[in-house]
Amino acid sequence: MRSKRAPSIRRPKAALVSLGTVVVGAIAVVVGLSACGTLGPGAIDTSGEVAFDTPLAIPPLAPSSIDASGERVFDLTATVGATEFTPGTKTETWGINQSYLGPTIVAAKGEQVRVNVANQLDVPTTVHWHGMHLPARMDGGPHQMVAPGATWHPKWTIDQPAATLWYHPHPHGETEHQVEMGLAGMVILQDDAEDALNLPREYGVDDIPLIVQDKRFDEAGQFTTDERGFAGPIGDQVLVNGTLGPYLEVTTDVVRLRLLNGSSARVYNFAFEDGRSFDLIGTDGGLLTAPLPTDGIRLSPGERAEVLVRLVPGETATLRSTPPELGLPGPIAASNTGGDTLDVLQLRAASNLRSLGDMPTALAAIDRMNEDEATVDRSFQLDGTQINQRGMDMGRIDETVEVGSTEIWTVRNGMSMPHSFHVHDVQFQVLTIDGREPPAALAGWKDTVYLEPNIDYRLIMTFNDYTDPEFPYMYHCHLLAHEDSGMMGQFVVVEPGQKAGQPPTDHDSASPSGASGSGPRAKEIHHEH
């Protein structure tokens, strides 16, 4: 059966674009938001109210085979479905190989992989490999659309450390809708270094994928996104792997949770009801150098975290999202999930727990990048739904990067509203935040970062390979409503001295223009002694 568009999910692009002219100060913002109906639903608190009466669904592992050329081959099919999140009520959903969400892809560093992406929807879609280092033509951005009835065959070599990544649609102007309908899944990358560590790694037993999404249902039990803040749609219930009110039976004394913020707009602060400490062991691009004891981890849409949680026999522990620190004025924060408390998942420890032994005290070797190595400095300011006062134009290359270069990107949210920043192709390190070293939770490899307002985030990254003057990668706000409304730019990686070419023209562009690219801007090197 082919899909129909869910009529209750709307994408208020015009309202979002108009906000850029409203922001003069915190008071003016509140007035403007109230006038256009995007003040949000107010604080939501589900603490102690979730029944936790449904076993947590564990996404199946994606089957694969090794073909004659040695490639590991996966098959993914986007399709329409119907899912019972509550017994007796069927919700129209989209999924990949199933009615909602998709299977978990597992691959190892050094493997050559090919994914056959078939589209059985009635609308074009894409599959973007979020966090993956791969050629631009395989990236699954808005230039790699898969038409209804068509199949796309991207292939690449896994060339990055063990990490938790994910995949999701990336059609320009339609990403929020397609993710909200259910097109998303997790990717687990493995390597020898991670495999040598004594970490929980039995998938679905002590190594648990958690795709966390907030949702809102209408009276007919269908998804609705009508309640919105500036950030986008705000749900009042939490799905974990597509499960409402989930619990997990834990059989080991330590459990590894792979947290993915799969929401369109909500920022979570994952903690436990009893305030217990847990260990953060990995972020977007892989493991940290050592476990970081913490009692909370903030994740904006698209960010990931791997944590170790210790339990004792017979206890229960409730994973909860407490009000995240957004750096926003009070009324703005409250209308954009900043005052919300949501119960997420209950862990139920068995009466007898299998011991996994001592967890490692050292994890991955991460060499901190030195800013003196950078030769190019770029600046990006996010305002309204534009970056550097420009909206997304699929016919324009915004930045041209020379292969082999190390660059510093200074990113700033120039308004008292929530934004984030995601870069395709590379993992970066956060050099400084507001002139200071980043907190330990942001000291590892990242591809997405939340931007508190009016603060400079200096990101350092190296572009090692995969040149292509015509097919671009993206950088954008990962609040999906903002991305859809044009808060996105394009960059190409070229050989030294090469110029950007013309992006593919088989897609509509808001205002077609030339594509010479801005070119690298030489950085002024300052030495302080």
N, C-alpha and C positions, 0 to 999 in steps of 0.2 A: 504494500500500500504506500502511496506517495503522500508527502506531508502537506499539511495546510498551515498557514501562518496563524499562530494563536492570537485571536483578536484582542485579548485583554492586555497584551504586552505592547506598549507604545514606546517610541523613542523621541523624546521632545528635544530635537536638535535646535530648533529656533530659540526655545527658551534658554537653553544653555549658552548659545552664542550671545544672546542679548545680555547675559550677566556680565560679560566683560566690560560693558559700559556702565554697569551699575556700581562697581566696586570703587568707591571713593574713600571709604573708611568703614569701620565695623558697623556703625549705626546705619550708614547708607546701604550697606550690604543687607542688613536685616530687613530694612524697608523694601529694598528691591526684591529680595527673595519672597517676602510675604506677598508682594503685589503679583508675582508671577507664579505663585503656588508651589514653590520649591523649598519651603522652610523645613520640610521633613515632618515625620510623624511625632517628634518629641521622644523623650527617653523611653526605652523599652527595658523591662526587667523581668526575666523568666527564672530567676534564681529560686530554686526550691519548688518550681511549678512543673518541671518536666518529669514525666512518669518513668522514663528510661525502661520501657517495657518491650523493646524490639531489639533482637540481636543485631549487632553491627554487621552490615553487609561488607564483605571483602571483595573488591573488584577481582575478577578472574585474571590470571596471567594470560597475556596475549600469546596464542600458539605461534610457533615459528618453525621454519625448516631451513636446512642448508642446501642451497642449489648447487649445480655442477661447477659454478664459478667460485664457490666458497662463500657467497653472500648469505647472510641470515635474512630470511624473508618473512615479513609480517603482512597480514591482510586486515585492513580496517575498512568498515563500511558504515557510512553515515546514513541513518534511517529514521523514520518516524516510529513512534511507539506510544504505548499507554502504560502508566505505572501507578500502582496502588501504594501511595505513601501512607495512607490510612486505609484500613480494611473496608472494602466495599465501594470506595471512591476511586475512579480511574481518572488520572490527570494526563492530558496530552503532553507527551515529552518527545524529545529527540535523543538519540543515543548513537553510540558507535559499537557495532556488533551486538547490541542489546538495546533495551528500551530507554535506558537513561545512563549517562556517563559512558565510559569505555573501559576496555581492559588495560591492565598495567603492562607496559612494555619493559622488558628487562634485556639489557645488552651490555657487553663488556668492552672495555677500552681495547682498541686495536681491531675490533670486528668491523667488517664491511656489512652494512645493513641496507636493505631495500624495503620500502613500505608501499604496498599497493593500496592506495586510498580511493575507494569507490564511493560515489555520491548517489544515493537513492532518494534524496530529497527532491522537492520540486523547485528548489532555489539553488543558486551557486553557493559553494562554500570553499573553505580552505582548511588545511591542518598545519598550524605553526608549531614548531618544536621549540617551546619556550625554554631558553637557557642553553640550547645546543649550539656547539661550534660546528658550522657546516657551510657549504657554498651557498651564496645568495639565491641561486636558482632552486635550491632544495629547501629553503627556509620556510616556505608555506605562508608568506605574507600576502598582501592584497594583490600582488602581481602573479600569484600562482593559483588562480581560481580554478576550481574543479566544477565543470558544468553538470547539471542534472543528467544522470545516466553515464557520465564519463568516469574514467579512472586515471589517477595520477600516480607516477612511479618514481618518487624521489629516492636517491641512494647516496650514501656517504660513508665515510670511515669514522668510527667513534674515536675521537682524539682529545679526550679531556678526562679529568679524574672522576672517581666514583662520586655520585651526586644524586639528589632527588630533583628531577625536572618534571615538566608536564607538557601536554599538547592540548591545543584548543583552536577554534576557528579564528581567522583574521581577515574577513572580508571588510573592506573599508565601508563604514557606515552601518554595518550589520553585526558587528562582533558581539555587542551586549546581548542582542536578541538571541543569537545562536548559542552563546554560552548559557544564558538564562534557560533556554529550552533543554540543555543537558549535554551539549557537545564538549566534552573535556575528559582527560584521563591522565594518569601518572606515568612517568618514565623513571626507571631506576637504572642508573649506570653503575657498573662494578669495575674494580681494577684489583690488581694483585696486592697493592699496598693496603687497601681497605680489607681485603679478604684475609690478610695475615693478622688482623686485629681481632681480639676476643670481644666482638660486638654481637648483639642479637641479630640474626640474619635468616631465621626461618619465617618465610613470608606467610602472613596471616596468622601466625602463632605468637611469635615474640617480636616480629618486625612488621609493623602495622601501617599501611597507607591510610591517611585521613584527609579526604578532600572535603573541606568545610565550606558550606555555602549557606547564606541566609536567604530565605524564601518567604513569600507571602501568597496565600491562597484566597481566591474569591469564594463566594457562597456556593458556587458549583464545584469547588475543589480544583479549579484551574489556576495556574500561575498568573499572578498579576504584578505589574511593576508600577502601579499608579501612585503608590506612596513613595515620594522621592525627596532627597535632599539635593544640594548642589552636587554632591559626589555621585549621585545616581540613585538607583532603586534601593530601598531599604526594607528588608524582610523582618518579620517578627517571629519567625521560627528558624531553626537550624537543621539543615540536612548534613549528615556526615556519610559520605559514600552513598548518598541517596537514601539514607535511613533517618526517619524522624524518631527522636527519643531513643538513641542507640545505647546499648550497653555491650561491653566486651568482657568475656570470661578470660581472665589472665591466669596462666598456668606456670609462669616463671617469675623469679624474684626481681627481674629487671625486664622492662618492655621498652622497645624502641618505637617511638611514634614519629612518622614522617608527616609533618603538618604542611598542608598546602592551603593557602587562602585562595579558594576558587570562586569567591564572590566577585560581583561586578563593581561594587563600591565600598563595601564595609571594611573598616580596619578593625582587626581583633587584637586583644591583648590576652594571650593564652596563659592561664594560671590554673591553680587548683583551689577548690572551695576552702580547704583547710590551710591554705597558705604554704604548703610544703615546698621545699626546694627540689628542683630537678636539674639535670645537666643538659645544657645546650651543646651538641656535638657537631652540628653542621648547619650551614646556611645555603643560599641559592646554589652556589657553585661547588659545594663539597664540604668535607670535614674541616673543622677548625684545627688549630695546632694542639689544643688540649681541651678537655671538657670544661665548660663554664657553668658553675653552679649559679642558678638564678631562680627567682620565684615568678617570673613573667617574661613573655617574649611578644613584642608587637610585630604583627605581620599585616602589611597592606596588600591589596589584591595582586596576586601573582607571586608573592614572596613565599619561600619555603623555609622550614626549620626542621632539623632532626633533633629529637630530645630523648634522653633516657630517664625513665621513671622507675623508682624502686618501690616495691610493695612488700607487705608482710602478710602472712596467711590470714585469710578470712576478712580482710578489710575491703572497704569500698573507697574509691577516690573519684571525685567529680571534676572533670576538666571543664573549665568555665572561661568565658571571655569577660574580663572586667573592663571598666571604662578606659579606653586607650588614651594616651597623651598625644593629642594631635597638634598642639601648639597654636590652637585657634582661639579667638575670643569665645567666651562662654556660650552665648546664644548660638553662634555658628557651629561650635563643637557639638552642642546638644542636638542640633538638627541634622548632623552628619555622623551619627553613631558614637560620638564622643562621650555620651552619658549612659551608654547601654551596658547592661549586664545580662549575659546569655549563658545558660547551661548548655554544654556541648555534648559531653560523652561521660558515661559512668564506667569506670574500671572496677571489675569485681574479681578480687583475688581468691583463688581456690583455697581450700583448707590446707592443702599441701602444695608448696611451690617448688618447682625444680630449680636448683641453683645453677646459674650460668657462670659462676666464678667471679673473680675480680675483673672489673672493667678496666680498660687501658687508661693510663694517666697521660699518655702522649698519643696523638692521633695522626695528623698529616703535617708534612713539611711545607710551610708556606713562606716563601721569601717575600718580605715586604718590598714593594716597588719603590724606587727612589725617584723623587720628582725631578732630580737633576738629569735623569735619563730621558725625560720628555723633551721633545723638540717642537711640539705644536700645542697651543693652548686655545681651546674653543669655549665660548660662553653661550649658555642657553637660559633664557628667562621665560617662565611659564606664566601667562596672564590670560584670564578668561578661558577660552579654548584655543589659544594660539601659542606657538613657541617662537620667540624672537619676532613677534608681531606678524607672523605668517601662519595661515592655516594650511592644512595638508593639500598638496597638489601632486597627484600621481604622475604628472608629466614633468615634474621639476626635481632635480637633484639638489638638495640643500647643502650637503657637505661632501667634500672629496678627500679621502684619506689615502695616503701612500702606504703601500704594504711595507711591513717591517717597522713602522713608526710607533713610538710610544707617545701617547697624547694625554693631556689633562683636560677634562671637560668640567667646567665650573657651571653648576646647575643651580638655579634659584627659582623658587616659587615666589612670584612678585605680588601675591595677593593674599588676603586673610581668608583663604579657602583651601580645602584639601586638594593636593596634587601629588603625583609620584612620577618616577622616571625609570623607564626600562630601555635598555640598549640590546638590540639583536646582535648575534654573532659572537660577542666576547663576554667574558667575565671581567669585572673591574674590581679594583680595591678602592675603598673610601680613604682618601688622604686626610682630609680635615672636614669638620663640620663647624661652621662659624669660627674658623681659625684654630680650632682645637682638634686634638686627636679624636678619632671616633670611639664610641664606647666599644667594649670588648665584643659585644654581640654583632657589631658591624666590621670586625677586623678580618673576616674571612673573605672568600670570593663571593661577589654579588653580581646580579644582573638587573635587579629592581630595587629601588630605594624610595621610601616615603620622604616627602619634602615638607618639613615644617616651614611656615611662611617666613619670607624675608631673611633667609639664612643661606649662605653659600655652602653648597656641597661640592667639594673638589674630588673628582673621580679620576683615577689613573688606569689606563688600559693600553694593551699592545695589540696591534693588528698584524698577525704573523703571516697570513696566507689568504688564499681564496680571493684572488683578484677577479673583478668583472666590472668593466666600466658602464655597463648598461643595466644590469639587474641590481637594484638597491636593497640594502637592509633598512630597517626602520629604527627610529627612536621615538618614544612617545610617553605620554602619561598613561599609566595602566589602570586608571579609573575608566572603565570601558565606555561610559557615556561621553567622556571627554575625548577619548581616542576616536570614537565614531564621529564626533562633531568637529574634528579637524586638528586636535592637539597632537600632531604627529609630523615628523619630518623623515627625509630619506637621505641615506649616505651610501656611497660606493667606495670600494677599496680598489685602488688602481696601482699599476706599476709606476716606479719613479718617473716623473715627467709626463705621464699619461694624463689626459683629461677625461672628465666624465662624458659618457655618451648619452644617448637618448633612451629613457626607460621604455618598456613595452607600451604600445599605444592602443592595445585592445581592451582598455578599460576606460570608463568615463573619468574625466578629471574636472575638478571644480572650475579651474581656469587654466587651460593648457598654456604652457609657456616653454621657453627654451630651457635647456638642461645642461648648461656648461659647468654647473657646480661652483661652489664658493671657493674651493681650493683650500689647502692648508694655510693657516696663518702662522708665520714664524713666531715662536715664543721668545720673549725676552728672558734670558737666563740671569738670575741674580744669585750671587754667592754671599752667604752671610757667615762671618767668622766670629 
